């Protein structure tokens, strides 16, 4: 099953961490009651978002790429201005 990507400006940051040039953020979209993991690669400038089941939120936050087994499942988000 491919992750569903949620594009909304109403995300609330629940947690964040940085490791080896990757910024991993756990976000919640209250209007949709959905959870996603955002991955920002500070080296390449790439940004991705992976929608996850709320029950898997903590594990996905710790292991985000395990929840996007195929590169096609990642949405490249535009860089912030």
Secondary structure in CASP SS format (residue, H / E / C, confidence):
PFRMAT SS
TARGET T0000
AUTHOR 0000-0000-0000
METHOD secondary structure of the structure
MODEL  1
X C 1.00
X C 1.00
X C 1.00
X C 1.00
X C 1.00
X C 1.00
X C 1.00
X C 1.00
X C 1.00
X C 1.00
X E 1.00
X E 1.00
X E 1.00
X E 1.00
X E 1.00
X E 1.00
X E 1.00
X E 1.00
X E 1.00
X C 1.00
X C 1.00
X E 1.00
X E 1.00
X E 1.00
X E 1.00
X E 1.00
X E 1.00
X E 1.00
X E 1.00
X C 1.00
X C 1.00
X C 1.00
X C 1.00
X E 1.00
X E 1.00
X E 1.00
X E 1.00
X E 1.00
X E 1.00
X E 1.00
X E 1.00
X C 1.00
X C 1.00
X C 1.00
X C 1.00
X C 1.00
X E 1.00
X E 1.00
X E 1.00
X E 1.00
X E 1.00
X E 1.00
X C 1.00
X H 1.00
X H 1.00
X H 1.00
X H 1.00
X H 1.00
X H 1.00
X H 1.00
X H 1.00
X H 1.00
X C 1.00
X H 1.00
X H 1.00
X H 1.00
X H 1.00
X C 1.00
X C 1.00
X C 1.00
X H 1.00
X H 1.00
X H 1.00
X C 1.00
X E 1.00
X E 1.00
X C 1.00
X C 1.00
X C 1.00
X C 1.00
X C 1.00
END
